[in-house]
Amino acid sequence: MSDRFELADFADSGSDWDNGADACAVPPNMRGGEEKERLLRDAAGQGDGPDSLDGGGGGETSGGGGGGGGERSNVFVVLLTVLSALGGFLFGYDTGIVSQAMVLIVSDFALDDTQHELVVSSAIGGAIVGAVAGGALTDRFGRRPMIILASVVFAAGAVVMGLAGSWEVLVVGRT
């Protein structure tokens, strides 16, 4: 198996296992032997044992921490998929709402074409910056603090847009 990526290699890469930063790393006490092979099969979706992710009993690899079965992990995956799709729908909904609101914003702020384009596209620019920086920041600080930060930034942006007196402030709020 020397040409295959192994989860144990990832665990030995100097990552910080103790703070839970690496969700798919193999803890040092579980490396080697049959346990290692089972984890690799499960990660590849080829598990056939009671602890595999595609069904069966309930071990540490199935469904978020022991006790749950394969059915629980399937429900969890479906829930994550639905929530991810919902995020995409909301981003599209925001784009549609802004296109309708721009009729009033252009007249209220007396925007020219360039300013109009900047107000509309600033949210996409902010999304690009967030996507690029998000992974590194999450690795450094963890999931929970970054979700809280994203929520605070979102709420602050809404307040800034609500209080905007100029198109520049509106762009900052949308970013």
MARDREN-354729 format. One line per 2 residues: number of its first residue (from 1); their letters; for each residue z, y, x of N, C-alpha, C, CB. Coordinates in nm, 3 decimals. Each point is the difference from the previous one (the first is absolute). Glycine has a CB too. Layout:
<rs>
NUM = A = Z,Y,X,Z,Y,X,Z,Y,X,Z,Y,X | ...
</rs>
This chain:
<rs>
1 = MS = 0.000,-0.119,0.082,0.000,0.119,-0.082,0.000,0.126,0.086,0.120,-0.126,-0.179 | -0.168,0.118,0.300,0.005,0.117,0.088,-0.096,0.110,-0.042,0.066,-0.151,0.185
3 = DR = -0.171,0.117,-0.260,-0.095,0.103,-0.042,0.036,0.060,-0.135,-0.176,-0.119,0.128 | 0.287,0.075,-0.190,0.043,0.050,-0.130,0.109,0.102,0.016,-0.062,-0.215,-0.105
5 = FE = 0.064,0.315,0.021,0.109,0.097,-0.003,0.123,-0.070,-0.055,-0.159,0.194,-0.031 | 0.270,-0.180,0.099,0.123,-0.062,-0.045,0.102,0.107,-0.033,-0.047,-0.203,0.137
7 = LA = 0.119,0.184,-0.246,0.103,0.095,-0.039,0.108,0.011,0.107,-0.046,-0.052,-0.239 | 0.074,-0.055,0.308,0.101,0.004,0.105,-0.041,0.095,0.111,0.067,-0.235,-0.055
9 = DF = -0.198,0.244,0.085,-0.047,0.095,0.099,0.032,0.141,-0.042,-0.183,-0.156,0.064 | 0.169,0.183,-0.192,0.032,0.133,-0.053,0.148,0.030,0.015,-0.190,-0.019,-0.163
11 = AD = 0.274,-0.081,0.140,0.144,0.020,0.009,0.043,0.027,0.143,0.032,-0.149,-0.198 | -0.107,0.096,0.296,0.034,0.022,0.140,-0.057,0.129,0.055,0.009,-0.245,0.027
13 = SG = -0.074,0.327,-0.108,-0.071,0.117,0.049,0.091,0.120,0.024,-0.198,-0.082,-0.119 | 0.328,0.065,0.117,0.091,0.112,0.022,0.032,0.075,-0.128,-0.090,0.019,0.229
15 = SD = 0.054,-0.076,-0.342,0.028,0.067,-0.126,0.148,-0.010,-0.032,-0.232,-0.050,-0.082 | 0.279,0.138,-0.002,0.140,0.008,-0.033,0.028,-0.087,-0.121,0.015,0.232,0.097
17 = WD = 0.018,-0.360,-0.074,0.019,-0.093,-0.111,0.122,0.037,-0.081,-0.109,-0.180,0.133 | 0.215,0.227,-0.068,0.128,0.019,-0.068,-0.003,0.104,-0.110,0.105,-0.066,0.209
19 = NG = -0.191,0.170,-0.200,0.001,0.102,-0.105,-0.098,-0.028,-0.112,0.068,0.163,0.172 | -0.132,-0.280,-0.170,-0.089,-0.039,-0.109,-0.134,0.071,0.003,0.201,-0.045,-0.134
21 = AD = -0.239,0.103,0.251,-0.124,0.075,0.008,-0.122,-0.089,-0.012,0.117,0.167,0.140 | -0.105,-0.294,-0.100,-0.115,-0.090,0.000,0.020,-0.106,-0.107,-0.040,0.041,0.245
23 = AC = -0.023,-0.020,-0.360,0.022,-0.088,-0.113,-0.055,-0.140,0.022,-0.006,0.198,-0.145 | -0.095,-0.212,0.233,-0.061,-0.132,0.016,0.034,-0.063,0.134,-0.183,0.073,-0.150
25 = AV = 0.273,-0.015,0.228,0.037,-0.058,0.128,0.090,-0.121,-0.022,-0.020,0.226,0.111 | 0.016,-0.318,-0.018,0.083,-0.119,-0.008,0.128,0.030,0.078,-0.203,-0.157,-0.021
27 = PP = 0.319,0.140,-0.041,0.125,0.026,0.072,0.014,-0.096,0.117,0.106,0.084,-0.211 | -0.040,-0.043,0.317,0.010,-0.084,0.119,0.059,-0.138,-0.027,0.024,0.206,0.131
29 = NM = 0.069,-0.219,-0.224,0.062,-0.129,-0.024,-0.088,-0.096,-0.080,0.218,0.116,0.008 | -0.336,-0.074,-0.053,-0.086,-0.087,-0.080,-0.128,-0.038,0.075,0.093,0.106,-0.206
31 = RG = -0.106,-0.067,0.332,-0.122,-0.030,0.073,0.001,-0.143,0.052,-0.019,0.241,0.064 | -0.099,-0.303,-0.065,-0.017,-0.130,0.061,0.002,-0.114,-0.099,0.104,0.093,0.200
33 = GE = -0.167,-0.200,-0.162,0.004,-0.125,-0.074,-0.064,0.006,-0.138,0.203,-0.049,0.124 | -0.148,-0.034,-0.213,-0.055,-0.012,-0.134,0.014,0.129,-0.081,0.053,-0.242,0.009
35 = EK = 0.058,0.314,0.012,0.021,0.125,-0.073,-0.110,0.100,0.033,0.248,-0.041,0.000 | -0.285,0.050,0.126,-0.106,0.091,0.044,-0.133,-0.039,-0.065,0.120,0.039,0.219
37 = ER = -0.150,-0.166,-0.219,-0.125,-0.047,-0.060,-0.003,0.031,-0.150,-0.015,-0.182,0.173 | 0.128,0.162,-0.243,0.005,0.027,-0.144,-0.020,0.148,-0.028,0.154,-0.195,-0.031
39 = LL = -0.091,0.279,0.112,-0.016,0.144,-0.020,-0.144,0.044,0.024,0.237,0.033,0.070 | -0.300,-0.090,0.031,-0.141,0.035,0.026,-0.090,-0.047,-0.114,0.044,-0.016,0.248
41 = RD = -0.020,-0.105,-0.302,-0.080,-0.047,-0.113,0.021,0.089,-0.122,0.015,-0.235,0.088 | 0.111,0.272,-0.114,0.029,0.086,-0.114,-0.065,0.136,0.015,0.216,-0.119,-0.032
43 = AA = -0.213,0.176,0.152,-0.061,0.131,0.024,-0.151,-0.006,-0.019,0.184,0.055,0.161 | -0.243,-0.170,-0.132,-0.144,-0.016,-0.017,-0.036,-0.042,-0.142,-0.017,-0.060,0.241
45 = GQ = 0.118,0.039,-0.327,-0.027,-0.040,-0.137,-0.033,-0.147,-0.014,-0.079,0.228,-0.042 | 0.116,-0.308,0.142,-0.034,-0.141,-0.001,0.122,-0.088,-0.019,-0.193,0.050,0.146
47 = GD = 0.304,0.009,-0.189,0.124,-0.076,-0.013,-0.009,-0.103,-0.110,0.125,0.196,0.083 | -0.064,-0.311,-0.059,0.002,-0.103,-0.102,0.141,-0.051,-0.025,-0.231,-0.063,0.064
49 = GP = 0.329,0.123,0.000,0.137,-0.045,-0.017,0.069,0.076,-0.112,0.008,-0.059,0.242 | 0.118,0.024,-0.266,0.075,0.065,-0.107,0.027,0.147,0.028,0.103,-0.220,-0.051
51 = DS = -0.110,0.263,0.178,0.026,0.139,0.034,-0.126,0.082,0.020,0.209,-0.075,0.105 | -0.324,0.019,-0.136,-0.124,0.073,0.023,-0.016,0.109,-0.106,-0.104,-0.204,0.104
53 = LD = 0.025,0.304,-0.068,-0.019,0.115,-0.088,-0.088,-0.029,-0.121,0.029,0.143,0.199 | -0.101,-0.253,-0.195,-0.092,-0.026,-0.110,0.058,-0.096,-0.103,-0.187,0.040,0.157
55 = GG = 0.317,-0.049,-0.164,0.061,-0.082,-0.103,0.116,-0.079,0.054,-0.219,-0.014,-0.114 | 0.285,-0.057,0.028,0.105,-0.088,0.044,0.137,0.062,-0.006,-0.164,-0.108,0.142
57 = GG = 0.256,0.044,-0.067,0.143,0.027,-0.003,0.042,0.139,0.039,0.026,-0.232,0.046 | 0.078,0.246,0.032,0.048,0.133,0.029,0.068,0.006,0.133,0.024,0.040,-0.239
59 = GE = -0.088,0.019,0.336,0.061,0.022,0.129,-0.008,0.145,0.037,-0.058,-0.231,0.070 | 0.083,0.259,0.058,0.003,0.138,0.043,-0.137,0.067,-0.006,0.191,-0.059,0.146
61 = TS = -0.299,-0.019,-0.137,-0.132,0.062,0.003,-0.056,0.025,-0.138,-0.038,-0.111,0.215 | 0.102,0.063,-0.318,-0.058,0.017,-0.132,0.074,0.106,-0.079,-0.073,-0.236,0.003
63 = GG = 0.009,0.347,-0.028,0.048,0.098,-0.093,0.117,0.083,0.040,-0.084,-0.148,-0.159 | 0.085,0.206,0.277,0.093,0.106,0.027,0.142,-0.039,0.031,-0.140,0.126,-0.140
65 = GG = 0.169,-0.238,0.198,0.132,-0.021,0.051,0.076,-0.119,-0.052,-0.001,0.234,0.027 | -0.052,-0.344,-0.041,0.076,-0.119,-0.031,0.029,-0.017,-0.147,0.098,0.018,0.222
67 = GG = -0.101,-0.140,-0.265,0.037,-0.030,-0.136,-0.115,0.002,-0.097,0.218,0.092,0.052 | -0.318,-0.008,-0.033,-0.110,0.010,-0.094,-0.108,-0.099,0.029,0.051,0.238,-0.029
69 = GG = -0.130,-0.270,-0.068,-0.107,-0.096,0.020,-0.133,0.068,0.020,0.125,-0.161,-0.137 | -0.229,0.081,0.146,-0.134,0.052,0.018,-0.043,0.087,-0.117,-0.055,-0.200,0.136
71 = ER = 0.103,0.167,-0.256,-0.033,0.079,-0.118,0.052,0.143,0.016,0.008,-0.208,-0.144 | 0.111,0.220,0.201,0.058,0.133,0.021,-0.086,0.081,0.096,0.230,-0.092,-0.041
73 = SN = -0.280,0.030,0.148,-0.084,0.073,0.095,-0.133,0.040,-0.064,0.108,-0.124,0.189 | -0.161,0.039,-0.279,-0.123,0.036,-0.068,0.020,0.121,-0.091,-0.072,-0.239,0.009
75 = VF = 0.185,0.243,-0.079,0.031,0.115,-0.085,0.015,0.125,0.086,0.114,-0.151,-0.168 | -0.051,0.138,0.281,0.019,0.113,0.091,-0.134,0.052,0.050,0.222,-0.093,0.070
77 = VV = -0.313,0.005,-0.034,-0.132,0.040,0.047,-0.077,0.071,-0.111,-0.003,-0.193,0.162 | 0.010,0.141,-0.283,-0.067,0.063,-0.114,0.059,0.139,-0.025,-0.047,-0.227,-0.102
79 = LL = 0.179,0.239,0.108,0.065,0.129,-0.019,-0.044,0.101,0.106,0.196,-0.118,-0.102 | -0.201,0.076,0.227,-0.046,0.089,0.106,-0.145,0.042,-0.021,0.161,-0.108,0.158
81 = TV = -0.244,0.016,-0.202,-0.140,0.030,-0.025,-0.015,0.101,-0.112,-0.062,-0.228,0.078 | 0.138,0.210,-0.186,-0.006,0.092,-0.114,0.047,0.140,0.043,0.039,-0.192,-0.160
83 = LS = 0.070,0.198,0.235,0.050,0.130,0.044,-0.097,0.069,0.096,0.232,-0.085,-0.029 | -0.296,0.010,0.116,-0.100,0.057,0.090,-0.118,0.055,-0.079,0.072,-0.158,0.180
85 = AL = -0.119,0.081,-0.276,-0.111,0.046,-0.083,0.039,0.124,-0.079,-0.083,-0.235,-0.017 | 0.206,0.238,-0.033,0.048,0.116,-0.074,-0.003,0.125,0.087,0.145,-0.151,-0.139
87 = GG = -0.107,0.136,0.267,-0.007,0.113,0.092,-0.142,0.052,0.015,0.196,-0.091,0.121 | -0.293,0.001,-0.114,-0.139,0.041,0.008,-0.047,0.068,-0.127,-0.041,-0.187,0.156
89 = FL = 0.082,0.133,-0.270,-0.036,0.063,-0.128,0.059,0.140,-0.011,-0.011,-0.226,-0.107 | 0.135,0.243,0.152,0.063,0.132,-0.006,-0.070,0.100,0.091,0.218,-0.110,-0.054
91 = FG = -0.264,0.064,0.170,-0.074,0.090,0.088,-0.131,0.043,-0.067,0.103,-0.112,0.204 | -0.171,0.019,-0.266,-0.121,0.034,-0.073,0.028,0.090,-0.120,-0.099,-0.215,0.073
93 = YD = 0.207,0.189,-0.143,0.041,0.084,-0.113,0.025,0.143,0.046,0.101,-0.201,-0.115 | -0.032,0.215,0.228,0.025,0.132,0.057,-0.131,0.072,0.029,0.215,-0.084,0.100
95 = TG = -0.311,0.013,-0.045,-0.130,0.061,0.029,-0.067,0.048,-0.128,-0.024,-0.147,0.202 | 0.029,0.068,-0.308,-0.059,0.040,-0.128,0.071,0.119,-0.062,-0.070,-0.234,-0.035
97 = IV = 0.202,0.235,0.041,0.076,0.112,-0.056,-0.029,0.129,0.077,0.180,-0.159,-0.073 | -0.188,0.149,0.204,-0.027,0.119,0.081,-0.138,0.056,-0.034,0.148,-0.088,0.184
99 = SQ = -0.244,0.001,-0.207,-0.134,0.052,-0.032,0.002,0.081,-0.129,-0.102,-0.197,0.117 | 0.185,0.156,-0.213,0.011,0.077,-0.124,0.084,0.127,0.020,-0.023,-0.213,-0.130
101 = AM = 0.128,0.201,0.209,0.087,0.116,0.025,-0.069,0.105,0.085,0.198,-0.149,-0.017 | -0.296,0.109,0.096,-0.067,0.095,0.089,-0.074,0.109,-0.078,-0.025,-0.183,0.169
103 = VL = -0.013,0.155,-0.291,-0.066,0.102,-0.082,0.093,0.120,-0.015,-0.131,-0.177,-0.125 | 0.257,0.151,0.096,0.098,0.108,-0.014,0.045,0.055,0.135,0.076,-0.104,-0.214
105 = IV = -0.061,0.017,0.314,0.048,0.044,0.131,-0.100,0.094,0.067,0.127,-0.214,0.024 | -0.256,0.182,-0.036,-0.103,0.085,0.061,0.008,0.142,-0.057,-0.149,-0.201,0.034
107 = SD = 0.166,0.212,-0.164,0.007,0.135,-0.059,0.134,0.068,0.029,-0.157,-0.075,-0.181 | 0.269,0.001,0.178,0.131,0.061,0.025,0.016,0.047,0.145,0.094,-0.147,-0.178
109 = FA = -0.147,0.073,0.272,0.015,0.034,0.142,-0.125,0.067,0.057,0.157,-0.191,0.022 | -0.260,0.213,-0.103,-0.127,0.061,0.043,-0.055,-0.069,0.126,0.074,0.220,-0.099
111 = LD = -0.093,-0.351,0.089,-0.043,-0.079,0.114,-0.151,0.005,0.019,0.195,-0.148,-0.034 | -0.237,0.155,0.162,-0.143,-0.018,0.028,-0.023,-0.150,0.019,-0.022,0.232,0.109
113 = DT = -0.102,-0.272,-0.078,-0.032,-0.143,0.009,0.078,-0.072,0.111,-0.227,0.055,-0.087 | 0.240,0.008,0.202,0.071,-0.063,0.111,0.147,-0.021,-0.034,-0.160,0.105,0.161
115 = QH = 0.223,-0.006,-0.218,0.140,-0.012,-0.039,0.018,-0.108,-0.107,0.035,0.243,0.055 | -0.128,-0.246,-0.150,0.002,-0.103,-0.105,-0.005,-0.140,0.063,-0.114,0.159,-0.161
117 = EL = 0.021,-0.177,0.256,-0.014,-0.130,0.067,0.126,-0.037,0.077,-0.246,0.039,0.018 | 0.308,0.058,0.047,0.122,-0.028,0.076,0.116,-0.040,-0.090,-0.077,0.163,0.172
119 = VV = 0.089,-0.098,-0.286,0.107,-0.034,-0.094,-0.020,-0.143,-0.051,0.024,0.243,-0.067 | -0.145,-0.279,0.032,-0.028,-0.133,-0.054,0.018,-0.108,0.107,-0.160,0.102,-0.165
121 = SS = 0.109,-0.079,0.285,-0.001,-0.105,0.103,0.129,-0.008,0.080,-0.242,0.031,0.013 | 0.333,0.062,-0.028,0.121,-0.002,0.081,0.085,-0.124,-0.027,-0.002,0.248,0.002
123 = AI = 0.003,-0.299,-0.124,0.077,-0.121,-0.030,-0.057,-0.120,0.075,0.057,0.092,-0.228 | -0.188,-0.101,0.238,-0.061,-0.111,0.073,0.029,0.014,0.149,-0.182,-0.018,-0.173
125 = GG = 0.179,0.141,0.224,0.037,0.023,0.140,0.144,-0.041,0.028,-0.165,0.187,0.009 | 0.254,-0.153,-0.100,0.140,-0.040,0.014,0.016,-0.151,-0.005,0.068,0.215,-0.103
127 = AI = -0.147,-0.281,0.019,0.006,-0.146,-0.009,-0.047,-0.064,0.130,-0.038,0.014,-0.248 | -0.063,0.043,0.310,-0.050,-0.053,0.127,0.107,0.013,0.108,-0.237,0.060,-0.064
129 = VG = 0.298,0.058,0.074,0.105,0.022,0.100,0.117,-0.094,-0.026,-0.069,0.241,0.023 | 0.108,-0.255,-0.149,0.110,-0.090,-0.034,-0.030,-0.145,0.033,0.063,0.157,-0.179
131 = AV = -0.186,-0.199,0.155,-0.037,-0.138,0.031,0.001,-0.027,0.149,-0.137,-0.005,-0.207 | 0.089,0.101,0.284,-0.003,-0.017,0.146,0.141,0.000,0.057,-0.225,0.111,0.008
133 = AG = 0.309,-0.019,-0.052,0.135,0.013,0.055,0.098,-0.099,-0.062,-0.047,0.240,0.042 | 0.020,-0.286,-0.163,0.095,-0.083,-0.072,0.040,-0.128,0.070,-0.094,0.095,-0.200
135 = GA = 0.000,-0.165,0.257,0.031,-0.126,0.066,0.093,0.017,0.118,-0.220,-0.084,-0.071 | 0.188,0.179,0.157,0.084,0.023,0.118,0.139,0.049,-0.040,-0.206,0.053,0.134
137 = LT = 0.212,0.036,-0.231,0.131,0.051,-0.044,0.084,-0.109,-0.066,-0.103,0.225,-0.031 | 0.038,-0.312,-0.044,0.072,-0.111,-0.064,0.052,-0.097,0.105,-0.142,0.024,-0.206
139 = DR = 0.062,-0.051,0.308,0.046,-0.087,0.108,0.121,0.060,0.072,-0.234,-0.086,0.028 | 0.233,0.216,-0.012,0.108,0.066,0.074,0.127,0.016,-0.083,-0.174,0.120,0.130
141 = FG = 0.160,-0.078,-0.256,0.117,0.036,-0.081,0.033,-0.102,-0.109,-0.055,0.235,0.047 | -0.040,-0.321,-0.081,0.025,-0.100,-0.104,-0.064,0.041,-0.132,0.213,-0.061,0.113
143 = RR = -0.226,-0.039,-0.204,-0.066,0.020,-0.129,0.075,0.095,-0.090,-0.092,-0.226,0.020 | 0.221,0.200,-0.039,0.078,0.076,-0.098,0.003,0.150,0.032,0.140,-0.205,-0.038
145 = PM = -0.110,0.247,0.161,0.000,0.145,0.028,-0.137,0.063,-0.022,0.183,-0.038,0.165 | -0.289,-0.036,-0.136,-0.133,0.058,-0.017,-0.038,0.011,-0.148,-0.066,-0.096,0.222
147 = II = 0.110,0.002,-0.304,-0.025,0.011,-0.144,0.076,0.120,-0.057,-0.034,-0.250,-0.017 | 0.158,0.268,0.063,0.078,0.116,-0.045,-0.066,0.129,0.046,0.211,-0.136,0.009
149 = LA = -0.256,0.141,0.116,-0.069,0.119,0.051,-0.126,0.030,-0.080,0.092,-0.047,0.228 | -0.171,-0.055,-0.257,-0.123,0.019,-0.078,0.032,0.054,-0.139,-0.110,-0.186,0.127
151 = SV = 0.216,0.137,-0.188,0.040,0.048,-0.133,0.044,0.146,0.005,0.070,-0.232,-0.062 | 0.005,0.267,0.165,0.045,0.140,0.015,-0.119,0.092,0.023,0.219,-0.079,0.093
153 = VF = -0.313,0.036,-0.007,-0.119,0.082,0.027,-0.083,0.017,-0.126,-0.002,-0.081,0.237 | -0.011,-0.026,-0.316,-0.076,0.008,-0.125,0.065,0.099,-0.097,-0.074,-0.238,0.032
155 = AA = 0.206,0.228,-0.047,0.071,0.091,-0.091,-0.008,0.144,0.049,0.156,-0.187,-0.064 | -0.140,0.206,0.195,-0.009,0.135,0.056,-0.140,0.058,-0.020,0.176,-0.059,0.171
157 = GA = -0.277,-0.024,-0.155,-0.138,0.046,-0.023,-0.022,0.044,-0.143,-0.076,-0.154,0.178 | 0.135,0.082,-0.273,-0.013,0.039,-0.140,0.067,0.134,-0.026,-0.006,-0.241,-0.065
159 = VV = 0.122,0.263,0.124,0.070,0.128,-0.016,-0.081,0.113,0.063,0.222,-0.119,0.001 | -0.273,0.095,0.119,-0.080,0.103,0.070,-0.123,0.035,-0.082,0.080,-0.084,0.222
161 = MG = -0.149,-0.016,-0.277,-0.119,0.030,-0.082,0.038,0.076,-0.126,-0.111,-0.207,0.088 | 0.224,0.174,-0.147,0.043,0.070,-0.121,0.034,0.146,0.026,0.086,-0.216,-0.086
163 = LA = -0.039,0.245,0.205,0.039,0.137,0.035,-0.107,0.075,0.079,0.235,-0.078,0.000 | -0.350,0.015,0.021,-0.104,0.059,0.085,-0.048,0.134,-0.055,-0.070,-0.230,0.068
165 = GS = 0.068,0.329,0.022,-0.051,0.131,-0.037,-0.134,0.030,0.063,0.233,0.077,-0.024 | -0.276,-0.165,0.114,-0.129,0.017,0.066,-0.066,-0.137,0.019,0.083,0.210,0.119
167 = WE = -0.210,-0.208,-0.090,-0.070,-0.127,0.016,0.046,-0.073,0.125,-0.196,0.096,-0.121 | 0.240,-0.024,0.225,0.048,-0.063,0.122,0.126,-0.084,-0.029,-0.096,0.190,0.136
169 = VL = 0.187,-0.134,-0.214,0.121,-0.072,-0.037,-0.035,-0.121,-0.086,0.133,0.215,0.010 | -0.231,-0.202,-0.094,-0.046,-0.111,-0.083,-0.052,-0.114,0.088,-0.059,0.161,-0.186
171 = VV = -0.015,-0.128,0.291,-0.051,-0.101,0.093,0.115,-0.070,0.071,-0.211,0.135,0.033 | 0.311,-0.058,0.010,0.116,-0.059,0.066,0.072,-0.096,-0.094,0.025,0.207,0.143
173 = GR = -0.007,-0.170,-0.267,0.066,-0.086,-0.097,-0.079,-0.127,-0.028,0.100,0.203,-0.100 | -0.230,-0.196,0.097,-0.082,-0.119,-0.026,-0.010,-0.092,0.121,-0.131,0.134,-0.165
175 = T = 0.152,-0.078,0.282,-0.008,-0.080,0.122,0.125,-0.083,0.014,-0.145,0.171,0.110
</rs>
